[in-house]
Amino acid sequence: MKSIYTARIVLLLIGILLSACTSSSSLESLDFKQNEKIVFLGNAFFENAIYSGELETTFSLSFPKKNITFRNIGWSGDNVYAHARTRARGGGRFGNPEEGFNILTKQITELKPDKIFIAYGFNESFDDEAGIDAYNKGLNRLLEMLSQHCPELILISTLPMEKGFGIPAAHIETRNKELKKYAETTKEVAIKGKYRFIDLFNPFSKETKYTTNGIHLSANGYRKTGELISEALTLPTPVINIDSKKADHIRNTIIKKNTLFFHRWRPRNDAFVYGERKDEQRIAQEEPAQIEPFIAKQEAAITLLLEDL
């Protein structure tokens, strides 16, 4: 009788340990198929990734022969309600709150992604405990929309603030308590909805060398992020050294492509292209589409560089 009781206790402890060690809501490795399109969606976490190219380089070097394309539609200051994506100014200074969500829905429909990596929660976290319910509802609403257009959604947690940079320690402690709540909420939503979840909050809580200002990741921080995501999803090891000259050439080509795509979908003065002044400069409405051939040229160059590995 005692041995049976002991065995049950051991099994229970094993279960607890396995649960504690799991950083993703799914233990299965993520498979990238031939010719897939991957979208990065979120706030400044993804927008700033454009300028280092580290995330896309890591994934591309893990699947160099699969002709995978990446589209980054991160927007600094954005939230799960897509408020930063509004264009019209007629209904108020920042436009109708629903407009941004409708624009995002249309864009996702046009992109037809096979996988979407989603990173939100930082901007929402300033509302602390009072904003948790709104974030939960907004995230679920967003995921419901995205799941109608994409079969695979991967949620990424908020990052903690990094110590230093002249920021008072008390402020960092307060913000990290808030950010942790939103990271945990994101995980809960992922588990309930059976989406993959990547925990970056806890790994980055142990490090102090990966941001430019305590908040935004440096190139080195994005490289670390690529490693953590690859580890969580058990992706193949990059086929060449990420520090090699070949990898650097690929990375620079990726940055050029991403910069072009940024100007394709986010014209510098969108009021003349999409907004309330579009009737004043009709020629401006044609210009974003003219960037497409240049994007395709860089995409082809990336493919050739990867095929040559």
C-alpha positions in Angstrom: 0.0 0.0 0.0 2.8 2.3 0.9 4.7 1.6 -2.3 1.5 2.4 -4.4 1.2 5.7 -2.5 4.9 6.5 -3.1 4.6 5.7 -6.8 1.6 8.1 -7.2 3.6 10.8 -5.5 6.6 10.3 -7.9 4.3 10.4 -10.9 2.7 13.6 -9.7 6.1 15.2 -9.2 7.2 14.2 -12.6 4.1 15.7 -14.1 4.7 19.0 -12.2 8.3 19.1 -13.4 7.4 18.5 -17.0 4.8 21.2 -16.9 7.2 23.7 -15.3 9.9 23.0 -17.9 7.5 23.6 -20.9 7.9 27.0 -22.5 5.5 26.3 -25.3 1.9 25.4 -25.2 2.7 22.7 -27.8 5.6 20.3 -27.6 5.6 19.4 -31.3 8.3 20.9 -33.4 7.3 23.4 -36.0 7.7 22.3 -39.6 8.3 24.9 -42.3 6.9 23.6 -45.6 8.0 24.4 -49.1 7.0 27.9 -50.4 5.4 28.9 -47.2 4.7 32.5 -46.3 5.4 33.7 -42.8 4.1 36.9 -41.3 5.5 38.8 -38.2 2.7 40.8 -36.5 2.9 42.9 -33.5 4.3 46.1 -32.0 7.8 47.6 -32.0 9.2 44.1 -31.1 8.6 43.1 -34.8 8.9 46.5 -36.5 12.4 47.0 -35.1 13.4 43.5 -36.2 13.4 44.9 -39.8 16.6 46.8 -39.3 18.8 43.9 -38.0 17.4 41.0 -40.1 18.4 38.6 -37.4 15.1 36.7 -37.0 14.5 36.1 -40.6 18.2 35.1 -41.2 18.0 32.5 -38.4 14.8 31.0 -39.8 16.1 31.1 -43.4 19.4 29.4 -42.6 17.4 26.7 -40.8 15.4 26.0 -44.0 17.5 27.3 -46.8 16.0 25.1 -49.6 12.3 25.6 -48.8 11.9 29.0 -50.5 10.1 30.5 -47.5 9.0 34.2 -47.8 8.6 36.5 -44.8 6.5 39.6 -44.4 6.9 41.9 -41.4 3.9 44.0 -40.6 4.9 45.0 -37.0 3.9 48.6 -36.0 5.4 50.5 -33.2 2.9 51.5 -30.5 0.3 49.0 -31.8 -2.0 46.9 -29.6 -4.3 43.9 -30.0 -7.0 46.2 -31.3 -4.8 47.5 -34.1 -5.3 51.1 -33.0 -1.9 52.2 -34.4 -3.0 51.1 -37.9 -5.8 53.7 -38.4 -5.4 55.9 -41.4 -8.4 58.3 -41.7 -8.3 61.5 -39.6 -11.8 62.5 -40.3 -13.3 60.9 -37.2 -10.8 62.3 -34.8 -7.1 62.8 -34.5 -6.2 59.1 -34.8 -9.2 58.0 -36.8 -11.9 55.5 -36.0 -10.6 52.8 -33.6 -12.2 50.0 -35.7 -10.5 51.2 -38.8 -7.1 49.9 -37.8 -8.6 46.4 -37.2 -10.4 46.4 -40.5 -7.2 47.4 -42.3 -5.3 44.6 -40.6 -7.9 42.1 -41.5 -7.8 43.1 -45.2 -4.0 43.0 -45.2 -3.9 39.5 -43.7 -6.5 38.4 -46.2 -4.3 39.6 -49.0 -1.0 38.2 -47.6 -2.5 34.7 -47.2 0.1 33.6 -44.6 0.8 30.0 -43.6 2.1 31.0 -40.2 1.9 34.1 -38.1 4.2 35.0 -35.2 2.3 37.4 -32.9 3.8 39.7 -30.3 1.6 42.0 -28.3 1.1 43.0 -24.7 3.8 45.7 -24.0 1.7 48.7 -24.8 -1.4 47.2 -23.1 0.6 46.5 -20.0 0.6 50.2 -19.0 -3.0 49.6 -17.8 -1.6 47.0 -15.4 -4.3 44.9 -13.6 -7.2 47.0 -14.8 -6.3 46.3 -18.5 -5.9 42.5 -18.3 -9.6 41.8 -19.2 -9.5 44.1 -22.2 -6.2 42.6 -23.3 -7.6 39.1 -23.0 -10.7 40.0 -25.0 -8.8 41.9 -27.6 -6.2 39.1 -28.1 -8.9 36.5 -28.4 -10.8 38.7 -30.9 -7.5 39.1 -32.9 -6.7 35.4 -32.9 -10.3 34.5 -34.0 -9.9 36.8 -37.0 -6.3 35.6 -37.8 -7.3 31.9 -37.5 -9.9 32.4 -40.3 -7.0 33.3 -42.7 -4.0 31.3 -41.3 -3.7 27.7 -40.1 -0.8 28.3 -37.7 -0.5 31.0 -35.1 2.4 31.4 -32.7 2.1 33.7 -29.7 5.2 35.4 -28.2 5.3 36.7 -24.7 6.2 40.3 -23.7 9.8 41.0 -22.8 10.9 42.3 -19.4 12.6 45.7 -19.0 16.3 45.4 -18.8 18.3 47.0 -15.9 20.5 50.0 -16.4 20.4 52.8 -18.9 19.8 55.3 -16.0 16.3 54.0 -15.4 15.4 53.9 -11.6 15.4 50.3 -10.3 12.0 50.8 -8.6 10.4 51.7 -12.0 11.9 48.7 -13.7 10.6 46.4 -10.9 7.1 47.9 -11.2 7.1 47.6 -15.0 8.3 44.0 -14.9 5.5 43.0 -12.5 3.1 44.5 -15.0 4.7 43.0 -18.0 4.8 39.5 -16.4 1.1 39.6 -15.9 0.6 40.2 -19.6 3.1 37.5 -20.5 1.1 35.1 -18.3 -2.2 36.2 -19.8 -0.8 35.6 -23.3 0.2 32.1 -22.3 -3.2 31.4 -20.8 -4.9 32.5 -24.0 -2.5 30.3 -26.0 -3.1 27.2 -23.9 -6.9 27.7 -23.9 -6.9 28.3 -27.7 -4.4 25.5 -28.4 -1.9 27.9 -30.0 1.8 27.7 -29.7 3.4 29.9 -27.1 7.0 31.1 -26.8 8.1 32.4 -23.4 10.7 35.2 -23.8 10.0 36.9 -20.5 11.7 34.4 -18.3 14.9 33.8 -20.4 15.4 37.6 -20.9 14.8 38.2 -17.2 18.1 36.5 -16.5 20.1 38.6 -19.0 21.1 42.3 -19.1 22.8 42.8 -22.4 20.2 42.6 -25.1 18.5 46.0 -25.5 19.5 49.5 -26.7 17.5 51.4 -24.0 16.1 48.8 -21.5 13.1 48.2 -23.7 13.9 47.7 -27.4 16.1 44.8 -28.5 19.5 45.4 -30.1 20.7 43.3 -33.1 22.3 41.0 -30.5 19.0 40.8 -28.7 17.2 39.7 -31.9 19.8 37.1 -32.5 19.2 35.8 -29.0 15.5 35.8 -29.7 16.0 33.8 -32.9 17.9 31.2 -30.8 15.2 31.0 -28.2 12.4 30.7 -30.7 14.3 28.0 -32.6 15.0 26.1 -29.4 11.3 26.3 -28.3 10.1 25.1 -31.7 13.0 22.6 -32.1 13.9 24.1 -35.5 17.0 22.7 -37.3 20.3 24.2 -36.6 21.3 26.9 -39.2 23.3 25.3 -42.0 26.1 27.8 -41.7 27.6 29.9 -39.0 25.4 32.9 -38.3 28.6 35.1 -38.0 30.0 34.0 -41.4 30.5 36.3 -44.4 27.9 34.3 -46.3 25.3 34.7 -43.5 26.1 38.5 -43.4 25.5 38.8 -47.1 22.1 37.0 -46.7 21.2 39.2 -43.8 22.0 42.4 -45.6 19.9 41.3 -48.6 17.0 40.4 -46.2 17.3 43.9 -44.7 17.0 45.5 -48.1 14.0 43.4 -49.0 12.3 44.2 -45.7 13.0 48.0 -46.0 11.4 48.0 -49.5 8.4 46.1 -48.2 8.0 48.5 -45.3 7.7 51.4 -47.8 5.4 49.3 -49.9 2.8 48.8 -47.2 3.5 51.9 -45.1 4.1 54.9 -47.4 5.8 57.8 -45.7 2.7 60.1 -46.0 -0.2 57.8 -46.2 -2.8 60.6 -46.1 -2.1 61.2 -49.8 -2.2 57.5 -50.6 -5.0 56.1 -48.4 -6.3 58.9 -46.3 -8.3 62.1 -46.4 -6.0 63.8 -48.9 -5.8 61.0 -51.5 -7.8 63.1 -54.0 -5.2 65.8 -54.0 -2.3 63.6 -55.2 -3.7 60.8 -57.2 -0.3 59.8 -58.6 0.8 59.0 -55.1 -1.7 56.2 -54.9 0.2 54.4 -57.8 3.6 54.7 -56.3 3.6 52.0 -53.5 2.7 49.3 -56.1 5.7 50.4 -58.2 8.0 49.1 -55.4 6.8 45.5 -56.0 9.4 44.6 -58.7 12.3 45.8 -56.4 11.0 43.6 -53.6 10.8 40.6 -56.0 14.3 41.3 -57.1 15.6 41.1 -53.5 13.5 38.1 -52.8 15.1 36.3 -55.8 18.5 37.3 -54.6 17.8 35.8 -51.2 16.6 32.6 -52.8 19.8 32.3 -54.9 22.0 32.9 -51.9 20.2 30.3 -49.8 20.2 27.7 -52.6 24.0 28.2 -53.0 24.6 27.0 -49.4 
